[in-house]
Amino acid sequence: MTEGQGFVAALDQSGGSTPKALRGYGIPDDQWSTEEEMFDLVHAMRVRVMTSPAFTGEHILAAILFEQTMDRMVLAQPTAAYLWERRQVVPILKVDKGLAGVTDGVQLMKDMPDLDALLDRAVTAGIFGTKMRSVVKGANAPGIQSLVAQQFSYAERILAHGLVPIVEPEVDISAPDKAEAETLVHEHVAAGLDTLPGDGQVMLKISIPTVAGLWSDVMEHPRMMRVVALSGGYERDDACARLAQNPGLIASFSRALLEGLTAEQSDEDFDATLAASVEQIYAASVTKPGG
């Protein structure tokens, strides 16, 4: 995760975002009637992705998993074990429980009362790190300060379990003052890194910045393992073009990675479509300073 070349595959759609992911995959809402059936369908989609010849550590550093995905099997192996042992892909777990409503221009994370128990299970399952998302809707300084403080508070608890947290203060790409909001997020993240206890490292997941190179200094911080970027609603071509303008920033794409994949595709077409996506995102993620 520190030195490898590649990107992060985000396969962590949860209950709220799963129906949209299934619709994008060509499975309409009338194909399932219970939450259990919905999660069975999305797990089958994820298994198809993870077992594709294109999904290996050659291009993909890590995969972010939903809690149920961690608890399920891939080809008769626990998911995290399959990813690392068969694919050399680092397993990471989404731990947040979704977003609260908008206050002071941000959406904080909902409380996580069972976090410590979940982290213990993650360690047992062979998980490397975690991910937790909150969202900035605009350049509201008090709101952003509270949001980043919440992220780092949870990060300290995660580090105490021996896991590497991904701090994710996403800035909504539709925010009218996105660049200003990103500057405020940068300021508070940089300050938060300086106050982390011990010597553990965190990772950071951010929106692709409006101002290219915004996060270059944070990448060099001794407490920062890796900075990754979500696609945030940009189409894959656009997201990759923007990403390539930020040397050192690597992708952590979900919808953009799965773009073009459908349930009715033959295995040959499915694998070819995923391979093309992986190659494009990988190329944008390994851009070096100077070209």
Residue pairs with C-beta under 8 A, 6 or more apart in sequence:
1 61
1 62
1 90
1 128
1 129
1 164
1 203
1 225
1 226
2 225
2 226
4 57
4 61
5 61
5 282
5 285
5 286
6 57
6 58
6 59
6 60
6 61
6 250
6 282
6 285
6 286
7 59
7 60
7 61
7 228
7 250
7 251
7 252
7 253
7 281
7 282
7 285
8 60
8 61
8 62
8 63
8 64
8 92
8 228
8 250
8 251
8 252
8 253
9 49
9 55
9 60
9 62
9 63
9 64
9 89
9 252
9 253
9 254
9 257
10 63
10 64
10 230
10 252
10 253
10 254
10 257
11 46
11 49
11 50
11 63
11 64
11 65
11 66
11 69
11 254
12 64
12 65
12 66
12 69
12 94
12 131
12 254
13 20
13 21
13 42
13 66
13 254
14 66
14 67
14 94
14 98
15 35
16 98
18 38
18 39
18 42
19 29
19 38
21 42
21 45
21 254
21 255
21 258
22 28
22 29
22 31
22 32
22 38
22 41
22 42
22 45
23 29
24 255
24 258
24 259
25 45
25 258
25 261
25 262
25 263
26 262
26 263
26 264
27 41
27 45
27 263
31 41
32 38
32 40
32 41
39 68
43 68
43 69
43 72
45 261
45 263
46 69
47 74
47 75
48 270
49 55
49 258
49 261
49 274
50 63
50 74
50 79
50 82
50 83
50 87
50 89
51 74
51 75
52 270
52 271
52 274
52 275
53 271
53 275
54 271
54 274
54 275
54 277
54 278
55 87
55 89
55 274
55 278
56 87
56 88
56 89
57 87
57 88
57 89
59 278
59 279
59 282
60 87
60 89
60 278
60 282
61 89
61 90
61 250
62 89
62 90
62 91
62 92
62 128
62 129
63 83
63 89
63 90
63 91
63 92
64 92
64 93
64 94
64 131
64 166
64 252
65 79
65 80
65 91
65 92
65 93
65 94
65 127
66 94
67 93
67 94
67 95
67 118
69 79
70 78
70 79
70 80
70 91
70 93
70 121
70 122
70 125
70 127
71 79
71 125
72 78
72 79
73 79
73 82
74 82
74 83
75 82
75 86
77 85
77 86
78 125
78 126
79 91
80 91
80 125
80 126
80 127
81 125
81 126
83 89
83 90
83 91
84 90
84 91
84 126
90 128
90 129
91 125
91 126
91 127
91 128
92 127
92 128
92 129
92 130
92 131
92 166
93 118
93 122
93 127
93 129
93 130
93 131
94 130
94 131
94 132
94 133
95 112
95 115
95 118
95 119
95 122
95 130
95 131
95 132
95 158
96 109
96 110
96 112
96 131
96 132
96 133
96 134
97 109
97 110
97 111
97 112
98 109
98 110
99 107
99 108
99 109
99 110
99 133
99 134
99 135
100 107
100 108
100 109
100 110
101 107
102 137
103 143
104 140
104 142
104 143
104 146
105 136
105 137
105 138
105 139
105 140
105 143
105 144
106 134
106 135
106 136
106 137
106 140
106 143
106 144
106 146
106 147
107 134
107 135
107 137
108 134
108 146
108 147
108 150
109 132
109 133
109 134
109 150
109 151
109 154
112 118
112 154
115 154
115 157
116 157
116 161
119 130
119 157
119 158
119 161
119 163
120 161
122 130
122 161
122 163
123 161
123 162
123 163
127 163
128 163
128 164
129 158
129 163
129 164
129 165
129 166
129 203
130 158
130 163
130 164
130 165
130 166
131 165
131 166
131 168
131 205
132 151
132 154
132 165
132 166
132 167
132 168
133 168
133 170
133 205
134 147
134 150
134 151
134 168
134 169
134 170
135 170
135 171
135 172
136 143
136 144
136 147
136 169
136 170
136 171
136 172
136 175
136 181
136 185
137 172
137 175
138 172
138 175
138 176
138 177
138 181
139 175
139 177
139 180
139 181
139 183
139 184
140 181
141 184
144 169
144 181
144 184
144 185
144 188
145 184
145 188
147 169
148 167
148 169
148 185
148 188
148 189
148 192
149 188
149 192
151 167
151 168
151 169
151 192
152 167
152 192
152 195
152 196
154 165
155 165
155 167
155 196
155 202
156 196
156 197
158 164
158 165
159 165
159 196
159 197
159 198
159 200
159 202
164 200
164 201
164 202
164 203
164 225
165 202
165 203
166 202
166 203
166 204
166 205
166 228
167 189
167 192
167 202
167 203
167 204
167 205
168 204
168 205
168 206
168 230
169 185
169 189
169 206
170 205
170 206
170 207
170 230
170 232
171 178
171 181
171 182
171 185
171 206
171 207
172 178
172 207
172 232
173 207
173 232
173 233
173 234
174 233
175 181
178 207
178 210
179 209
179 210
179 211
182 206
182 207
182 209
182 210
182 211
182 214
183 211
183 214
185 206
186 214
186 215
186 218
189 204
189 218
190 217
190 218
190 221
193 202
193 218
193 221
193 223
193 224
194 223
196 202
196 223
199 223
200 223
201 222
201 223
201 224
201 225
202 223
202 224
202 225
203 224
203 225
203 226
203 227
203 228
204 215
204 218
204 224
204 226
204 227
204 228
205 227
205 228
205 229
205 230
205 252
206 215
206 227
206 228
206 229
206 230
207 229
207 230
207 232
208 229
208 230
208 231
208 232
208 234
208 239
208 242
208 243
208 246
208 249
209 215
209 246
212 245
212 246
213 245
213 246
213 247
214 246
215 227
215 246
215 248
215 249
216 246
216 247
216 248
218 224
218 227
219 226
219 227
219 248
219 249
226 250
227 248
227 249
227 250
228 249
228 250
228 251
228 252
229 243
229 246
229 249
229 250
229 251
229 252
230 252
230 253
230 254
231 239
231 251
231 253
231 254
231 255
231 256
232 239
233 255
234 242
234 256
235 256
235 259
236 253
236 256
236 257
236 259
236 277
236 280
236 281
237 280
239 251
239 253
239 256
239 284
240 251
240 256
240 280
240 281
240 283
240 284
241 284
243 249
243 250
243 251
243 284
243 285
243 287
244 283
244 284
244 287
245 287
246 287
247 287
247 288
247 289
247 290
248 287
248 289
249 285
250 285
250 286
251 257
251 281
251 284
251 285
253 281
256 277
256 281
257 277
257 278
257 281
258 277
259 277
260 273
260 276
260 277
261 270
261 273
261 274
261 277
262 270
265 273
